[in-house]
Amino acid sequence: MTDTKKPAPNGWIILDKPRELGSTQAVAAVKRNLREGGYAKAKVGHGGTLDPLAEGVLPIALGEATKLAGRMLDASKIYEFTVQFGEETDTLDTEGEVVKRTDRRPPMAAVAAVLDHFTGEIEQVPPAYSAIKIDGERAYDRARAGEDVEIKTRRVTVHSLDMASTYEAGQEVDSAFSTTRGRPDPYDPSAPLELAESVTLIAHVSKGTYIRSLARDIAHALGTYGHVTYLRRIKAGPFREEQAISLDKLNEIGKGAPLQDLLLPLEAGLDDIPALSLDPDSAQAARQGRVLSGMPQSDGLYFAKLGDVPVALMEVSGGTAKVVRGFNLPDVAE
């Protein structure tokens, strides 16, 4: 009997993950649609967990692209999130029970002014309801069991933190806000301050940063409590929300829609790495794991290709190139 399955795909599907869908469920949805669409079995993995209550960019790697999923986990992310002031929940989002409450609301001027204090390298305590392991158990399992969960402080980097109304994607934003923000214009020193019930912020953060903790700490710094009511990832590594597809669009693959219209190439996850063109002999050597010598390139990581075919990630040092990660992809002519 002839195998009529379509070739197993290699590359990236960028899913615009809806709320309530877990990252593992999203991977399962991709696998199901590939199977129903008639594709041969391929490895599938995601490039960074997104909480069920969060939405937005979830890179899903297929085939050889799964070898780059680890790099995606280490990549910085950009989030848009809303902090509701006045209440703190045990989960630091809308899923939990209110544990602290206050009538105090911060002036909008104070919100704008405090953001500088949460940029750069900062220390934060992750939420008790998180996937961090404590003595082999997930913190959220211990918290749900009623235990008092103590998590160590960790150092993370907030590259930028801005009011959503002032943020422009791809541009550096000056976060030195005027002290008159929140007052009527023209400025009247006797006019009442505009108090913030909530605020929507954009944060560009390093791996390991918890937005829920950031929201909690901002609220505390403003003399109030707060929790996250909206969370959307708008960028993960090189992938932007403009590249993301809906769950409905994903489901069309299982109904016969062409995958190539939705699949990004493997190298889309390497847009920050310079290319290294190899000749057939060098490509063959790299595929066999051999070291290439006499390389004129400066030291660093390179994306080696034979024509348009990805061959390997290679580290060049002192004129020699070693394979960091090889890709098992056929030449176009094969």
C-alpha positions in Angstrom: 0.0 0.0 0.0 1.4 3.4 -1.0 1.9 6.0 1.7 0.1 9.1 0.5 0.9 11.2 3.6 2.2 14.7 3.0 5.9 15.3 4.1 6.3 16.1 7.8 6.7 19.9 8.0 9.6 21.9 9.4 9.2 25.5 10.6 7.0 27.7 12.8 3.3 28.2 13.4 2.8 31.4 15.4 -0.5 31.0 17.2 -2.5 33.9 18.6 -3.4 31.8 21.7 -6.9 32.6 23.1 -7.7 32.8 26.8 -8.5 29.6 28.6 -6.3 27.5 26.2 -3.2 26.1 27.8 0.1 26.0 25.9 0.1 22.2 26.0 -3.4 22.2 24.6 -2.2 24.5 21.8 0.5 22.0 20.9 -2.1 19.2 20.9 -4.3 21.3 18.6 -1.5 21.7 16.1 -0.7 18.0 16.2 -4.4 17.1 15.6 -4.7 19.5 12.7 -1.5 18.2 11.0 -2.8 14.6 11.5 -6.3 15.5 10.1 -4.6 17.4 7.3 -2.8 14.3 6.1 0.7 15.2 7.2 3.3 12.7 8.3 4.1 12.7 12.0 6.4 15.5 13.1 7.8 16.7 16.4 5.9 19.6 17.8 6.8 21.9 20.7 6.1 25.4 22.0 8.6 28.2 22.5 7.6 29.4 25.9 4.6 28.7 28.1 1.7 31.2 28.2 -0.7 31.0 31.1 -4.2 29.9 30.3 -5.6 33.3 31.3 -3.1 35.0 29.0 -3.5 35.4 25.3 -1.2 36.3 22.3 1.9 35.1 20.6 2.8 31.5 21.1 5.5 30.2 18.8 5.0 26.5 18.0 7.9 24.7 16.4 7.5 21.9 13.9 10.1 19.2 13.0 13.6 20.5 12.9 12.5 23.9 14.3 12.0 22.1 17.6 15.8 22.2 17.9 15.5 26.0 18.3 12.7 25.9 20.9 15.3 26.2 23.7 16.6 29.5 22.2 13.0 30.8 22.1 12.6 30.0 25.8 15.6 32.2 26.5 14.4 35.0 24.3 13.0 38.3 25.7 9.2 38.9 25.5 6.9 41.9 25.2 3.6 41.9 27.1 0.6 44.3 27.3 -1.2 44.0 30.6 -3.8 45.8 32.7 -3.4 46.3 36.4 -6.6 46.8 38.4 -5.9 48.7 41.6 -7.5 48.2 44.9 -7.5 44.4 45.3 -4.8 41.8 45.4 -5.7 38.1 44.8 -3.8 35.0 45.9 -3.0 34.2 42.2 -2.3 37.9 41.3 -4.9 37.6 38.5 -8.6 37.4 38.1 -8.7 33.6 38.8 -7.9 33.9 42.4 -9.6 34.9 45.6 -9.2 38.5 46.9 -6.8 38.5 49.9 -6.1 42.2 50.3 -8.3 45.2 49.6 -8.0 49.0 49.9 -9.8 52.1 48.9 -6.6 53.8 47.9 -6.1 54.6 44.2 -2.9 56.1 42.9 -2.7 59.3 41.0 -2.0 58.8 37.3 1.0 61.0 37.7 2.4 58.6 40.3 1.8 55.6 38.1 3.8 57.2 35.3 6.6 58.3 37.6 7.1 55.0 39.3 7.8 53.0 36.1 11.4 54.0 36.0 11.9 52.2 39.3 11.0 48.9 37.7 13.2 49.1 34.6 16.7 47.6 34.3 17.8 44.7 36.5 15.2 44.2 39.3 14.5 41.6 41.9 11.1 40.0 42.2 9.4 37.1 44.0 7.5 34.9 41.6 3.8 34.2 42.4 2.9 31.4 44.7 0.7 30.1 41.9 3.5 29.5 39.4 5.2 26.4 37.9 8.4 26.9 39.8 9.4 23.7 41.6 10.0 23.7 45.4 11.5 20.4 46.7 10.3 18.7 43.5 6.8 20.0 43.6 5.2 22.7 41.6 4.5 25.9 43.6 0.9 26.0 42.4 0.3 22.5 43.7 1.5 23.4 47.1 -0.5 26.6 47.1 -3.7 24.9 46.1 -3.1 22.4 48.9 -3.2 25.3 51.3 0.5 25.4 52.1 2.4 28.7 52.7 4.6 28.9 49.7 7.9 30.7 50.0 9.8 31.3 46.8 13.2 32.8 46.6 13.7 36.2 45.1 15.1 36.1 41.5 16.9 38.8 39.5 15.3 39.6 36.1 15.6 42.4 33.5 12.9 44.8 32.5 14.2 46.3 29.3 11.4 48.9 29.1 8.2 49.6 30.9 5.8 52.2 29.4 2.2 53.3 29.5 0.4 51.6 26.6 -0.8 55.1 25.4 2.8 56.2 24.9 4.3 53.0 23.5 5.3 52.6 19.9 6.5 49.2 18.8 10.1 49.0 17.6 11.0 52.4 19.1 12.8 53.5 22.2 10.4 55.3 24.5 11.5 58.0 26.9 10.0 57.0 30.2 10.8 60.3 32.0 7.2 61.5 32.3 6.1 64.9 33.2 5.1 65.4 36.9 1.9 67.1 35.7 0.6 64.0 34.0 -2.9 63.3 35.2 -3.8 66.9 35.8 -6.1 69.0 33.5 -4.4 70.8 30.7 -3.5 73.7 31.0 -1.9 72.8 34.3 -3.7 74.1 37.3 -2.0 73.2 40.6 -5.3 73.5 42.5 -7.1 71.0 40.3 -7.7 67.5 41.7 -5.4 64.7 40.6 -6.8 62.1 38.3 -6.9 58.8 40.2 -6.3 55.6 38.4 -8.7 52.7 38.8 -6.5 50.7 36.4 -3.6 51.2 34.0 -2.5 49.3 30.9 1.3 48.9 30.5 3.7 47.5 27.9 6.7 45.6 29.3 9.7 44.2 27.4 11.2 41.7 29.8 13.9 39.0 30.0 13.1 35.3 30.4 11.9 34.3 33.9 10.0 37.6 34.5 6.5 37.2 36.0 4.2 40.0 34.8 1.8 39.2 37.7 4.6 39.8 40.2 5.5 43.0 38.4 1.9 44.2 38.6 1.8 43.4 42.4 5.1 45.2 43.1 4.1 48.3 41.1 0.8 48.5 43.1 2.7 48.1 46.4 5.1 50.9 45.4 2.1 53.1 44.8 0.7 52.4 48.2 -2.1 50.2 47.1 -2.9 46.7 45.9 -3.4 45.4 42.4 -3.8 42.4 40.2 -3.7 41.6 36.5 -7.0 41.6 34.7 -5.7 41.4 31.1 -2.4 39.9 29.8 -1.4 39.6 26.2 2.0 38.7 24.8 2.6 40.8 21.7 6.2 39.6 20.9 8.2 36.5 21.7 11.8 36.6 20.5 11.6 37.6 16.8 7.9 36.7 16.4 5.3 39.5 16.5 1.5 39.4 16.9 1.2 40.5 13.2 2.5 37.0 12.3 0.2 35.1 14.6 -2.9 33.2 13.3 -6.1 32.5 15.1 -7.3 29.1 16.4 -9.9 29.1 13.6 -7.2 29.6 11.0 -5.2 26.8 12.5 -8.3 24.5 12.3 -8.5 25.1 8.6 -5.3 23.1 8.2 -7.1 20.0 9.4 -9.8 20.7 6.8 -7.3 20.7 3.9 -6.1 24.3 3.8 -2.5 24.5 2.6 0.0 24.6 5.5 2.6 26.6 3.5 0.3 29.7 3.7 0.6 29.6 7.5 4.1 28.1 8.1 7.1 30.3 8.7 10.5 28.8 7.8 12.9 27.4 10.3 15.2 30.4 9.9 12.4 32.8 11.0 13.5 32.0 14.5 17.1 33.1 13.8 16.6 36.5 12.4 19.2 38.0 14.8 21.9 35.6 13.6 24.1 36.3 10.6 24.0 33.8 7.7 27.0 31.7 6.7 27.0 30.3 3.1 28.6 26.9 2.7 29.7 25.1 -0.4 28.6 21.4 -0.9 31.8 20.0 0.6 31.7 22.2 3.7 28.0 21.5 4.1 28.7 17.8 4.0 31.4 18.1 6.6 29.2 20.2 8.9 26.5 17.6 8.6 29.0 15.0 9.7 29.9 17.1 12.7 33.3 18.0 11.5 35.1 21.2 12.3 35.6 23.7 9.4 38.9 25.5 9.4 40.2 28.6 7.6 37.0 30.6 8.2 37.4 34.3 7.6 34.4 35.3 9.6 34.7 37.1 13.0 34.0 35.1 16.1 30.4 34.4 16.9 27.3 32.3 16.2 26.2 31.8 12.6 23.4 30.2 10.7 25.0 28.0 8.1 23.2 27.3 4.9 23.7 25.4 1.6 21.9 27.6 -0.8 18.5 28.1 0.8 18.7 24.9 2.9 19.5 25.2 6.6 22.5 23.1 7.6 23.5 24.1 11.2 24.0 26.7 13.8 27.8 27.0 14.0 30.1 28.8 16.4 33.1 30.5 14.8 36.1 31.0 17.0 39.7 31.8 15.9 39.0 30.8 12.3 37.4 27.5 13.0 33.7 26.7 13.0 32.0 24.0 15.1 28.5 22.7 14.9 26.3 23.8 17.8 23.1 22.4 16.4 22.7 20.5 13.1 19.5 20.4 11.0 18.5 17.2 9.2 17.0 18.7 6.1 17.3 17.4 2.6 18.9 19.4 -0.2 16.4 20.9 -2.6 17.9 18.8 -5.4 17.3 15.5 -3.5 
